[in-house]
Amino acid sequence: MLFDSYFSFFIFVLKLAAVQLGPTIIHLAFFKQHLIKEEKVDMQFKGLATAKNHIVVWSGKQIRVFEMIVNQASDSLDDKILREDKGNFSCSAFNCAIYEQNIYTLEPLKVNVRTFQGTIKQVIQFTENEGDPFISSVNGSFMAVATTQGVVKVYDLSRRYFFRFFHELLDFFGSIAKES
């Protein structure tokens, strides 16, 4: 398959940047350590998210979680950045986000809060009028979730029970979501 048939993802969080270079390839940059490495994932994925030294990739059917460990003592570049599998589970999420030790999977009418192994810890429900959550963004301890009906909700993830900080209906956003 040609790469241009896939939507390329990139993300930069704190000191780690990740760019999807192909259906199974991630380009990683660790800015603090001045290290760059390309990683091949054993599944085709359509999205990725990072937090600190963790990377989540998803295909719409499967989710994989990796921890990237920087070993400055090694002389070999291949041994300086080590990948450790932290989780692998089936899930039909549209999109994912990661914060600390939780993965947020955007699924029909809900966002599931999961462990790295896929166990559901909490569910954030959406009504049919609000639509399906389809895109999210984490900044600091806040997560914004946008739905197919143009609703944007912002949650404070640092609390044990998520506090909805903001809820707004955006007409122009809903029309964009319906076209994609």
N, C-alpha and C positions, 0 to 999 in steps of 0.2 A: 504494500500500500504506500501511496505517496504521503509525505508529511503534510503537504499543503491541504489535504483533506481533513486534517485535524486542527482544532483550535489550540493554539499554543498558550500555555500558562506561564506566568512568572510571579514571584512573590519575594519580598524583602522584609524581613522582620529582625529587628535588632542587628545582630552581627552576621546573619546568614541570609544569603540570597539563593533562590532556586529558580531555574528556568527549564521549562520543558522543551527539549531540542528535537524530539521525535516521539512517536507513540509509546516508546519504552525507555527513553533516555532523559535523565535529569542532569543539568549542569549546576554544580554547587560552588559557591564562593563564600569562604569564611574570611571576613574582612579583618578581624582582629589578628588572626594568625597569618594573613596574606597567603591563603591556600585556595587552590581551585582544583576541583575534581569532577569527573564525569561518572555518573552511576547508571548502570543498566538495571531496569526493574524487569522481573520475569512475567509481567503481564502488560497488556496495552492499557494505558490509563488516559482519562480525559480531564483530569484536574489534579491539583496539588495544593497543599497548604503547609506552612511551617510555623513552628513556635519554638523559640530557643534553639535546641539541637534536635528537635523531632520533625519528621516529615511524614505527611499523610498523602497517599495517592489513592484515587478511586476511579473505577471504570463504569459505574452505574450498576454493577452487579457485585463487585468485590472491593474491599478496602484493605489497604496494607499500611502499616505504621512502622517507621524505622527511627532508630536513634543514631545520629551521626556523632561519633566519638573522635575528638582530635587528640592524637598522641604526638606531642611535640618532640619526644625523645627519639623517635624513629628517624632514620636517615632516608628511608625510602618513601616516596610520595604515596605509593599504594598503601603503605602501612601507617602513614600519618593520619589519614581519615578512614576510620573503620565504620562499617555499617552493621548495626545489630537489629535484627527483626524483633519488634515489640508486639506485633499483633497482625492478624490476618483473619478477616471474617466476611461473610456474605451480607450484602446490604444493597438495596436498590435506591441509594441516595442520589438526588439531583446534584448536590453540592455538599461540601464538608468544610468545617472550620475546626481549629484546634486551640485550646487554651489550657495551659498547665498539663494536667494528666487526663483531660477530657477531650473527646471528639464529639462535635456537634454535627449530626447527619440531618440534612434537609430532605424530608420525605413528604409524601402527600398529606397535607393538613397538619403537619407536626414537625418539630425539631426534636430528635432524640439525643439525649446526653448519654454518651457511651464511654466505657473504659476502652483502653487500647486493644482489648481482646474482643470488644463488641457487646459486652453486657450493658443493657439499658439501665441507667441509674435514675433518670428522670425524663419526663416528657413535657415539652412545651406545645400545647395544642393551639391550632388556628381554626377558625370557623370557615364554613364554605364561603361566606360573604368576604372574609379576609383573603381567601385564596391560598394556594400552595406556596410555601416558602421556596424560593428558587435561587437566591443569592444571599451571601452573608459576608461580613467583613469584621474582623476582630482588630481592635486598636486598644492597646493597654488592657484594661479589664472590661471593656465594653464591646458588645457584639451587636451590630446592626443586621437585621434580617428584613429583606424585601420580598413581597409576595407577588403572585401573578395578577392580583387585583389592585396593585399599586399601594399596598399598605406597607409602611416601614415601622418596625418596632426596634427599640434599642434596649438591651438588657445589660445589667451590671453583673458580670460573671464572678466577681470576687465574693459575692454573698452565697451562703449555703442554699437559700431558695432565691431563684432569680427574680430580681426586681425589675419590672418593666419601667424603664426610665422615660421612654418617649414612644408615642404611637401617633402616626400621621398617615392620612390618605393623600397620595399624590396622583392627581389625574393624569398628568403627562407621563408619569412613570408607568402607570397601568397600561397605557397605549403602547409604550415601548415593549413592555413585557409580553403583551399579546401578539406582537409582530414577530418576536424571536422564537 
